[in-house]
Amino acid sequence: MTESTQNLQVGDRSIRVAVREGSADRPPLVLCNGIGARLALLQPFVDALDSEIGVIRFDVPGVGRSSAPGMPYTFASVARLLGEVLDELGVDQVDVLGFSWGGGLAQQFALQNPRRCRRLVLVSTTTGSLMVPASPPALLEMAAALRDREPGYASRIAATLYGGRLRDEPRLARRYVFGHFPRANDAGYLMQVLAAACWTSLPALPLIRQKTLILAGDDDPIIPVVNARIMHALLPNAELDVFADGHLGLITGARELAPRVAEFLDD
């Protein structure tokens, strides 16, 4: 298993991309990350995933080592950019996994690329601006947006914001969260917020025909599990798994969820 990281020049943008080689007989899995998070955030999941599955990760514009955008963008334009990244890599068909904010991007990519996107995995995510909102305490912590400003902060707010395993082990937040949510570029973060605020997949879900796996934590203060049930009801070819963890279950429970994702992609 080999992995390489590079900055691709896509039009006038420099996009940070990490590629783990997998079997040539199957499409790679593209990972779309949470808001403000660098591609390294999902490393525990990548490490736990079957090595036969190739993995493509990237930093969205304005996050990590991808260049900042010159103007606000939409999920549709980022989905188009992702297609251009795949063109540069010489990759045709892919499976796509979207985590949290990245779940919106994954849904949009599937809509725009019905032939290129073979299967879809949606983790701890929702339908965008039209959703059952986070709990009030979680909303307050999200508004504070201080996750990377002070190391102890992540541990103090872990239970309120992320729930699940981090309720009992808040110190793990420093390992899994602190350092992966750089806020040096506040403009890039704000553009992600605006993209999500101006988008919803709710009326379009019946048009997503790809086989879809929805994974949702039973203790997710940011994305209440009812949102996953709504998506499950509206997506024509979806299956729903509710796991015992919180918003960061894909990371804190990677050893349990990675085999489930691999099973779905192999089915």
Salt bridges, closest charged atoms under 4 A:
GLU3 OE2 - ARG57 NH2 2.51
ASP87 OD1 - ARG116 NH2 2.77
ASP95 OD1 - ARG118 NE 2.89
ASP148 OD1 - ARG149 NE 3.76
GLU150 OE1 - ARG156 NH2 2.93
GLU169 OE2 - ARG165 NE 2.92
GLU169 OE1 - ARG171 NH2 3.78
ASP186 OD1 - ARG149 NH2 3.61
ASP186 OD1 - ARG183 NH2 2.92
ASP219 OD2 - ARG167 NE 2.60
ASP220 OD2 - HIS247 ND1 2.88
GLU239 OE1 - ARG260 NH2 2.50
ASP241 OD2 - ARG260 NE 2.41
GLU263 OE1 - ARG260 NH1 3.45
ASP266 OD1 - ARG26 NH2 2.51
ASP267 OD2 - LYS211 NZ 3.72
